[in-house]
């Protein structure tokens, strides 16, 4: 089907229905919902043109080159932008319906009267429907999808192809449409209107195609193409719907508004990295201000692997703690972005604290780039103050809003954002759009449990289908987990997954999977070596040993598996008069920042004289903290996490220590007291205890793979093992209930792919977590937050910021849900109101006291 034939056919249809003149019948597209001012409204035709022109600007100024190329591969050479503009110019054609136009009938009765005078009949039953009672199956995006579907069929486009285009229109408000529902929408309905309403929709489609012609595919669009086009359509529509940028004036033209609007949004141009060096050592020197000779062999191999990748693929980087994986990942990401035309980077970490740390390191690396890397963002709920402290530019960007923050060029955040791309939710297309033009780095992939891994594997499958380069990193990754993660990506990308099974017990491995091969490198590691003696002990003996180390002038780290155990341990040590510091996840954001800063300042690599002190911490001390202690006392935990904790022992070269040998004492292994067995599965803890008894002395890093496999490669047997299997299957089944479909399948159409999306839930296994702002509302309508929080905040601004939560904002107060108490208060997030504190204050205070 040629472009010429369809253009001619559309013109014929339009001439035949010349009596239906789109310019003489008023159809409103936007109204002033706040004031219902009858003089403030925007014709649908103007909004559609605004959106199409905005889409054109976004395409030219914001979309990375690799995304443009892949869309053109699917839609035809240089046809992606015309297709996007056509879809933008008809995305709201479903508003031409009685159900939609009567939503503002009272305030805009003059428009309704003119419509009737032009032959558009509005059934009385439709016009009198209350706004909240209008049937959702006839929402305007669904009627619009049906109109486009029928229009394409009349232009000899096949049903399967037409359905894939219609899904883009159906999804521009964050939802989806069943194929059966799409066909049913073609039947007569008073909510759609009679044939004259249909004729007017048809005329709008004809005129839009004459203005923005494109070539329609002869085969169904891939799911990936539908999702990306839908994402771009959402962005274009949201910008063009901003009434500050596009005033509601029925007499205005589009001219100039899209250009000024896009400019005011401060959308960053794609990052276009310019590699001055092809040599890994020289590149390392330029980015980190160190001599090129300081690059480690392992880091050089990672960069070389990125240079030698034949096509966008996945790289699994395994190396011991402290080997410089983060710096190697930044360099490899830069190489991959340059070679394959990616426009950004997303660096995913397991926790907010680890993300904060890596964001600062990213800003340092970014400052040495020769190109213009564009915008940066730290993507978690409490990131604003941290970004300012670490040098992020403060100029506002439209991308700072809800659903859009991961669209910045360079983003560091928690892994949740990637996992959420595999979980059914409204506007999921925007998460996919965020990642499709970036290099993704996912750190600490060993740290994600069976529940999270369900989402991670499906996310990797979709990333593979988009051919997004991915770098996985870990120091303690079980072989089976590596295989499953690479297989998930390969399934989406259509790559072979024959993995090298030789030398799997090497601590240094780089596995690269691309379109031509799966290759594993075994680089030479650093000369660092630590022999650690492990020993089972009691809580009391562990505390006394740590105190003795401090008395001898050393420093000790005690890691507990729960906040309660950490609190009690801290109080016991504090009562002895021994200097001690408590660190866990329930401090306020500002206090956590101060604590992390104190840890690095006192126990980091630049500190020659560490203070004699005991640091009591929870799992926050496991990852991404470059600190060094003379002894570690740790609660029992899975073997890979114990190895991560051991990475803080004898980490730095020092000339003086109170002990000559590294020792790690293990507590809580006898009976798993006080909830340890709820944090980690008893079967895994049993296998870890058995491994510790068989291997009481660790030679690190050489023994890491063998120790990990001694636990995770064991056959799951016995009653405890069977219970463990059942628990895993139950967690996986629970996660799958909200899992999006596979990237490829029997149907190419996004047929109800978001159906049955849960309204609550998480990509992390566990109960609900409620966040707390510590403060009170003043007479000046200001919320006075504590020193440990964020300072002064206008109450209205505060309420606006809380819209990400499923809480109601009313009269300047936040209404707190009373289900699922007691709350876990882990950072800052709701007003501590009088009514709330009176009824539930004892539970809040109990948490705050911790």
Phi, psi and omega in degrees: 000116185273159176299318183300315184296320183287326178295315180298317182296319179297319180297319179299314180300317183296319180294320180297330180253038184298340180292339179268092184267117184290337184277344184259351180252115183288124173235119181276141178251329179221141175229167179274095185287339182284313184253346184054036179289116184296345178271352181251101175202167183229127177300146179303318182300323179291315179298320180295319177293318175307314184291318180296317180291325175296318178301321178298316180293318178298318179300314185286328190251343191236332188279129178296154185296326182292326179291317176301316183296318182290324176294319178294326177298323182277321188263349183111149184306125178057025182254352185292313181296314176302322179295315179299317181293321177297314180297321178295326183282352179231010189297331181253023182296339177291349175290346175279077182200149179301322183299319181281312188295337181271004178297328181243037187297324182294311184281332186240045182297331179297321178295315180299320181296316179295323178299315179297320179296336179264015172092006178270104185278132178246111179301139183299324180299325179287316185293336182263001180293130173298151186301322182282356183252009183281134186295126184291337181290350177245028174301157189296327180291333179281320175296321177296320178297319179295320180297316179294319180302311180294322180296318179294320178299320180290346176254027172067023170274137184293159182301315183295320179292314182300323181296325181289326174289319181297327180298330179295317177293319181296333185266003188283357170247025170089359182251209179204181185215132174292148178297321178296319179293325178299317180289323180295330181294345177284348180282155180300145178202140179294337180287331175277333183099171182280194186297331180291323173299318178296320178298322180291320175299319179297320181294320176298318178296316178302310183295323179296321182289325177295327182276324183232070182290147176211169178262130178269139182297149176272350177237155181303142175295144176293159176302322183295318179295318178299317183292316182294315178297321177297318178300314178296324178295319178299312180300314180298318182292319180296318179293315183286350177266358179285114187287343174286328181268330181233088187301148176279095182218110185296345182261353186280158174258170180283333189317122172087332184295312180301319181298313180293323182294311181297322178297320182287342179285347180054046175287128182284144171292154180300145172295129178235082186299137179245106182278114177280340185231143172258352179270128185299319182295316180292322177296318177301317181296318182290326185276333187236011176054044177229155178301146182299336180288347182276352177293134181280152179306321179297315180296320178298320180295323179297314180294316178299323179297322177294319178296329186263002179292129185286332182204167177304130183205205182236141180234126177253113185255117180239125180201154182299166178299139175080015182268359179090033179296322183298311179298320178297322180294319177301315181294317180296321178297320178297318179296313182295320178297319180293316185288325188246012172074028177281151185250011182187184183218136168238122182250113187257132180235162183286334185223164176297321182296317179291326177295318178303316182296315183288330178300317177298321179290325176295319181296324176294312178299316182299324182294345180258004180283140181281344182262187177258102186283353177080207190280156176233161178202143171257112193261084161204173195296333187244041191266344190302307182296324181294318180298319179297319179296327185263012169094014178288136179301141187264359181298131183296145174226145176304333181289349180286352184279174182302142181073353192243353191295328179282000177276352174301161185296309183239115187231134169246134181197186178281161180293344181306322182299323178286317179298322180295339177291350178250006182249133181301129179191158178296144180058032177298334180302330182288328174294318178296318179299326181299324189259343189294337181250021184237163162270134180250131173245125180241109185267158175055047185291348174288341191277358186260126186283184185298323179295311180293326183294331175304314180287322181297316181294320178292323177297318178296323177299314179291321177298320176298321180293332175275354185057045175272126177295134182232137175241117175263144181222143176194157172257342188221053185269122175297147182302317183297323180291320177301314181301315183292323180291316179294323179296321180299314179296316182298324179299316179290321184277344183077031182259157173284151184233036176289107185260145179292126179257007178276147172056038181291344181269014173281135178291341182249111179219139174231108181256123182243128178237119175225195187292339186255334189197166164241118187234135178243127176256146178237080185290161175287135180273178177286172182274001181296136180211134179225130172259121184243129175262125178259149184207132177284142180206177177264167178301314183295316180294322178297317178297315182296321178297319179296319178298319179297322178297317180295319178299331179275004178095009182259188179226145185231150176241123175248121181247122179249151186277346178227156178295322180299315179294322179295317180299314182294321178297317179300315181296321179296316181291318180301324181294339179275353182084005178283133177304129183212156181223136181252131180223121173206180191279354184262008171287159175294163183304311183297319179293322177298320177300315180297319181294316178299318178298318179297317180300315181292319181296319186271329187234012182277180186292338182272357185263113179281326184239095180282142179289139175293114189196155171253124173261121176257123186220168169257205183296351179298341180270003184285322196230145168058025172243116182272077182233161189223130180229163183271338176206150176235132172245113187235140167298154175302142179205166175307148190303322181293327179283326174298322178293321176299317179296322180296342178293350177263007183254124181052039186287324183251151177287121180226145181277340185223125174220153178285348177230149182265340183240142179282131181224139177235116179266136184250121179248164174078008183280347183261094178090355178050069186288157167053046170090001179300321179291348174272332179284315180235146183293134182302328181294316177296320179295323177298316181293324178294316178300317178298319179295320179296323179291326180278331183231071182289343179243128182251131170255103186255140013266000189303324186275355187303307183299319181295318178296317179297314182292333179298339178258311192273348178262001180290145174293137181273103187231171176077171180302316179295320179295319178295321177296322178297315178300315181297321180295317179299312181298322179294317179296318180295320179295321178297317179294322184292340180297334180249009186282137176288160180296170177297157181296329177230152181190196183297323182250140174271348181278143175284066188281095178061036188290344178252011181299148178061032177293133181289149178272342177226173178122180187208165174271001174247141180281122180154172182284176181293145178242126179251136182259155186229128165272131181265109181173185179214158181275133181264173180295336181276015180063031174248143174266116179275106180269156184289168178300332181280359182247237193239009180087213180272145180215127176300135186300320180294321176297319179300314182296319178300319181292339182275359182293344175292336178275158177271054181242156180265136176252125183212127175055036176080008179237156175260126176273120185266132176294145184254010178276166171057038175275154002282152179282150168264116183259110188243344177209245179222137183187333176229156179289137181273073188284163183297313183297319181294316183290330181291318185276322186236011187302328181297325179285321178297313181297324178300318179289318183296325180297336178287000000 
